[in-house]
Amino acid sequence: MARYQWNELDAAARAAVMARPSDASDAMEVARAILADVRERGEAAVRDYALRLDQWAPENGFRVSKDELEAASSQLAADDRGAILAAADAVRAFHAEQGYRPVSVETWPGVRAERRAGPIDVAGLYVPAGTAPLVSTLIMLAVPAQIAGVKRIAVIAPPRKGEGVEPAILAAAHLLGLDEVYALGGAHGVAALGYGAAGLPKADRIYGPGNAYVAAAKALLAQSPGGAAADLPAGPSEVMVVADDSADPSLTAIDLLSQAEHDVMAQVVLVAWSDDFVTRVEAAIADWLARLPRADVARAALKNSRALIVADEAEALEAVNAYASEHLIVQTADPRGFAEKVRHAGSIFLGPWTPEAAGDYAAGPNHALPTAGAARAYGGVSVEMFQKTTTILEMNAQGAKALGPVVERLAALEGLDAHRLAMAVRREKAS
């Protein structure tokens, strides 16, 4: 791991150390071209990309049949079925406490202000399956959508090269009560879902993590006229582990590797109090790598790894808040006390008994989280993200008399006379 003494870095050097691997990619340019092509040529463009990138573009369309979903579910091992359902139950229990509540307030005598919440019409769920079929992501997205009351949930998942969607994802979809799944991924899949092309519905909002191209397509789509909104910036995965000298180097190492094995573009960062501890973690990483089936992916990701050496807790917190990690693991003498001072992180995991893997799968909190520093402004996927709010205002004659003078004065201050008159005429009638 490349090592840096935090207190020896100036602002520019710190920014460079904190840069994500995807920052230097061509994802935005590529995604922009794909979106433009799909918007112009529709299904023909989607099929071209699907054939070229996935070798999968069935003549009868991208939608997976109900028979395929049922067959995948029936062939799922009993233990796998139980694990999926148990994880969904935990996610459901945590998310059931979420959601916007109705609000009704009398702000002035005779003036009633209300807010109501309801689900979006069509939610598009992106389930990564390029190098690993993320069944867990389907759970994390589908359960809050269902709790919010979304009537139409459309799932897209990249097919295996020339073979269709991974059966485990199809089985999980069936177990969760989802019947609209499309064998389509990448930026072209996001474009099809965002514009309503190639037989897919036009989603109101698209949810879920993906590679740099998927994240770029979601972001660009949300900015384009008529395009679907996005949940949050969720690109290649990342973790920051804060570990003082009391931490277990072996646990620290496997926590770093649990993110490094995701993607060659993943990034792992260790914040430590001593060079000696970093050396011990590196030795443990080497030991663990010898046992990992995805060691090649992890090794590639580790080329982007960092070890930040800090002098004390204050410096550690400075580094943590500057990086604003998707996942933050705290392995210190007082993890909860440290976490209370953290301002920017997607999800925090406290103490030696809490691996980030627990949150990825079945602990309850959502694992669809902001990446690349977006935790400064975003939180993870929630029930509220599948809802939208509407405010309602109702006034009677008493309200017109009470509120009128203030509205008229402010309208006059802004030079908007029709606004002033719209209020004044009602106030006068009420007098």
N, C-alpha and C positions, 0 to 999 in steps of 0.2 A: 504494500500500500504506500502511495506517495505520502510523505509526512510533512506537516507544516506546524510551526510554532505560531499559534494564533496571535499572540501579542507582538509578533514581529512582522505581521502582515499589515500593509496600509489598506485603505479602502479599495483601491483598484485591484490589489492582489487578492483581497478577500472575495471580491466579486468574481474574479477569475476562478478561484478555488471552488466557489459555490455553483459555477456554471454546470448545467446539465448536459449530458452527451447529445441529447436531441436538439439542443440549441443550434448546433452547427449543421443540422440535416437539411435536406432539400424538401422536407415534408410540405411546407406551405406552398411552394411552387407547384409541386406535383399534384397536391390535392386541389389547388385552384384550377388547374387544367382539367382534371377529371370532373369536377363539379360543372365546369362550363360545358364540357362535352356531353355529360348526361342531361343537362338542362336543355341543350340544343337538339340532341338526337334521341333522347329518351331510352327506350328499351334496347334499341340497337347498340347504343354505346355501352349500356350495362352488360349486355351479352358479350360484347367484344372483350371487355376487361375481365369478365368472369372466365371466359375461355382461355385468355392469355395468362392470367394470374393463378387461376384455380383449376383449370381444365374441367370445369363443371358448369354447364349451362343447358339443362334438359329442355327438350323441345316443348314439353308440357308445362314449363314454368319453374320458378324457383321454390314454390311453396312445397313444404314437406307434407305428405298425405297423412290423414289421421291413422290409416293402417300402419304406416311406418312408425308413427309415434307410439301406437299401442304395441307393436311388435318389439320395439326397443325396450319399452317398459316391462313387457313380459319376460324378456331375456335378461333383465338386470338381476344380479345376485341379490339374495335376500338381505345380506349385511349392507350392501351398497344402498338398497332401497331404504333400509332403516336409518342409515346415516343421513341420507338426503332429507328424509322426513323429520328427523330429530333436529337437524340444523335449521330447517324451515320453521319449526316450532319455536326455537330460541330466537330467531330473527323476528318472527311474528310477535312474540311476547315483548321484545324490546321496542319494536316500532308501533305496537298498539297504543303506546303512551304518547305518540306523536300526533301531529295534525293540527291544522288551524282550528281554533274555536270560534263560534259566533260571538259577535260583540254588538251591544246595543247601549247607547249612551245618550242622555239628554244633555246636549252641550250648552243650550240656552233654553229658557222657558219657551215651550212650544216648538222646539227644534230637536228632532230625533235623528241621530246618526247611527247607522248600522254597518256591520261588515258580515258578509256571509262567504262561505268557502264551498267549493265544489271541485270535482275532479276534471282534469282535462279529458278530451274526447278520445284521443288516440295517443298511446305511449309507444315509442319505439325503443326496444331494448337491444343493445349491442353486446353480444356475448363472445369474448375473445376465444379463439380456438386454433390459432395459428401454430403454436408450438406445444401448447397444452390446453386441453378442453376444460375451460373454467366453469364447471358445473356450479361452483359456489357463487360465481357472479350472477348466474341466472337466478339463484335463490335471492341474492341481495337486491336485485332489481325488481323481480316479480312480486315478492311479498309486500313491500311498501306500496307498489302500484295497486295491488288488490285491496289493501287496507284503505287506500284513498278512494276506492270505488271506481277506478278507471274501467270503462266498459269494453274498450278494445285495446288489447295488448299484442303488439306485433314484435316478434323476436327475429333478429337476424344473427346468424353465426357462420363464420367462414367454413366452407366444406374442406374435408381432406382432399388432397390433390386427386381429382378424378373419381372420388368415392362418395361424396355427399357428407352431411354433417355427422360428427362423431356420435355414435349411438348413446353414449352416456348423457349427452346434452339433450337428445331427443327423449330419453327416458325420464330425465328430470323435468322436462317441460310437461310431459304427460302427467307425472305425479303431482305437479303443481297446478294442474287444471288448465294448462295453456294449450291451445290447439292451432295457433297461427305462428308457424315457424318457417323461416325462409333460409335456404342454403346459399347464403350470400354474405360476404364480409368486405373488409377493406374500405378504402375511401369510396369506391364505386357502390358498395352496399349502403353506406351512409347516405350517398347522394340519391340512390333509388328510394330510400325510406324518407328522406327529407323532401324530395320533390314529388313523390308518389309515382314512380316509374316502374316499368317491368313487372306489373301486376301487384306491386306492394302498395299498401295504403300510404297516404301522406300523413306522416306523424306530426303531431303538434309539438312534440319535444322528443329529443333522442337522449338516451341515458346509457351510461356504461363506459368503462375504460377501454383503451386499445393502444395500438402502437402509435408512433409519431404521426403517421399518415391519417389514421382514424381520428386522432385528436385534432389535427389540423383541419380535416374535412368538417368535423362538427363545429369548430370555431368559425370557419368561413361560411358554412351553411347558415349559421345563426345570424350572420351579418347580411346575408343576401335577401333581396325582396322575395317574399313568399316562402322562404326557407324555414325549416323547422328550428325551433329554439334548442339550445343545448343545456344539459344539466350543470356541468362544471368542467374545467380543464382537467382531463384525466388521461395522461399519456403514459410513457414508460414508467415502470414502478421504481420506487426509491425508499430507502430506509436510512435513518440516522440513529445510531446507538450511542447513548451517553453512558459511559462505564468508568467508574472510579476504580482505584486499585483493590477495592474489596470485592469486585465483581469476579465471576467465574469466566476465565478466558475461553473455555470450551463452549459455554452457553452463548457468550458474546459472538464467537465465530460462527456458530450455526445459525444464529439470528441474522447475521450479515449475509450468510449464504442462502438463507431462505428467500431473500429478495434477489440476490444475484442470479439464482437459477431461473428466474422468470424470463429474462430477455437479455440479449447481448447489449441492449441500450439501457438496461437498468443501472442504477447507481446506488452504492452503499457508502456510508460515511460513518467513521468511528470518531467520537469525541472522547479523549482519554486524558488522564492526569499525568501520565508518564510514558516515556519511550519504552521502558521495560515492559509495561503492560501491553503496548502495541506489539512488541516482539513476541510475547506469549500468545497473543491472539492470532498473529500471522502463522505461528507454528501449529496452532489448533486448526486454522483454516486449511493448511496443507494436509493435516490428518483427515479432516472431514471430506475434503475433495476426493480423496482416494476411494471413498465409499459412495459417492453420488453418481447416479446414472446420467444426470445432466451437468456433469463436471465441466464439459467443454463450454457450455453456455455460461456457467458461473465464472469460469476463468476469463472469458471475453469481457464479461461485465466488470470483473475485478480490475481490469485495466483502467476503468474510470473511477476506481475507489479512492478514498481519501482518509487519512488519519490526521485529525486536528489535535494537537497537544495543547492543553490549557493549564493555567496555573491554579485556578480555583473555580468555584461554582459560578461566580459572576461572569467569568470569561466563557464558561460552558453555556450559560444561558444566552450570552451575546451571540455565540455561534449558532445555537439552536434557533433563536428567533430570526437570525439573518437567513438561515437556510430554509425555514418554513417547510419542513419535510411532510411528505404524505404520511409516513409512519415514523413515530418517534418512540424508541424503546429506552427506558430509563433503568439502568442497573447501578444505582448508587446506594449509599447508606440510608438515605431518606428519600425514596423515589416520589412519594406523594408530595412531600414538601417542595421538591424540585419542580414537579409538574404544575403545582399551583402558581409558579412564577413564569411558566411558559405561555407566551401570547399567541404563537403561530405554529400550529401543527394540525394535520388532518385527523389523526387518531394517536392516542398516547397509551403505551403499554407499561405498566408499573411492576417493577420487581423481578426477581429471578424465576418466579413461577408463572410468568405471563408472557409467553411467546407471541409474537405478531401473528404466527400461524393460527392461533386460537381465534383471533379476530377475523382472519381471512375466511374461516370456515363456519364456525358454529357457536361462538360466544354470544352473539346477538347484535352488537353494533355493526353498522354497514361497512363493507370494505371498499366500496366505490368512493374514492377519496380524491381530493385535489392534488395535483402533482406540479413539479417545476416552480415551486414557490407560490402557487395559487392559494395555498392555505392562509395567506395574509388576508384574503378577501372571501374565501369560500369555505364551506364545511362539506361533509360527505353527503351522499344521497340520503334523502329522508322522505317521509310521507308527505311533508309540505311541498316537496318538489313536484309531486304529482297532482297538486291542487293549484287552484288559482282563486283569488279573492275578488269580490265585487262589493263596493260600498253603496249604501242606499241612504238617501236623505229625504226626510219628510217633515214639512213645516205646516203649522196652522196659522191663523190670523195673529195669535199672540206671538208666535215665532217671528212673523214678518215685522211686527212692531219692535220686538226686542233686538233682532239682528240687523234690521234695515239700516240704521244710522252708521254702523261700523262698515258694512258692505259698501254703502254709498260713498263714505269718506275714502276708503281704500281705492275704489274704482276711479274716483276723481283724482286721487294722487297719481294713479297710473295713466290717466288721460283716456280711459275707456268709458265713454259716456253711455253707450248702449247697455253696458253692464250696470252702470249706476241707475239708469232709468228702469231696467228690468226689476230691480229691487225696489226703487222708489215708488213705482206705481202700485205695487202690492202693499207696501207700507201705508200709503195714503188710503187705499181701499179698506185696509184693516182698521184705520183710525176712526 
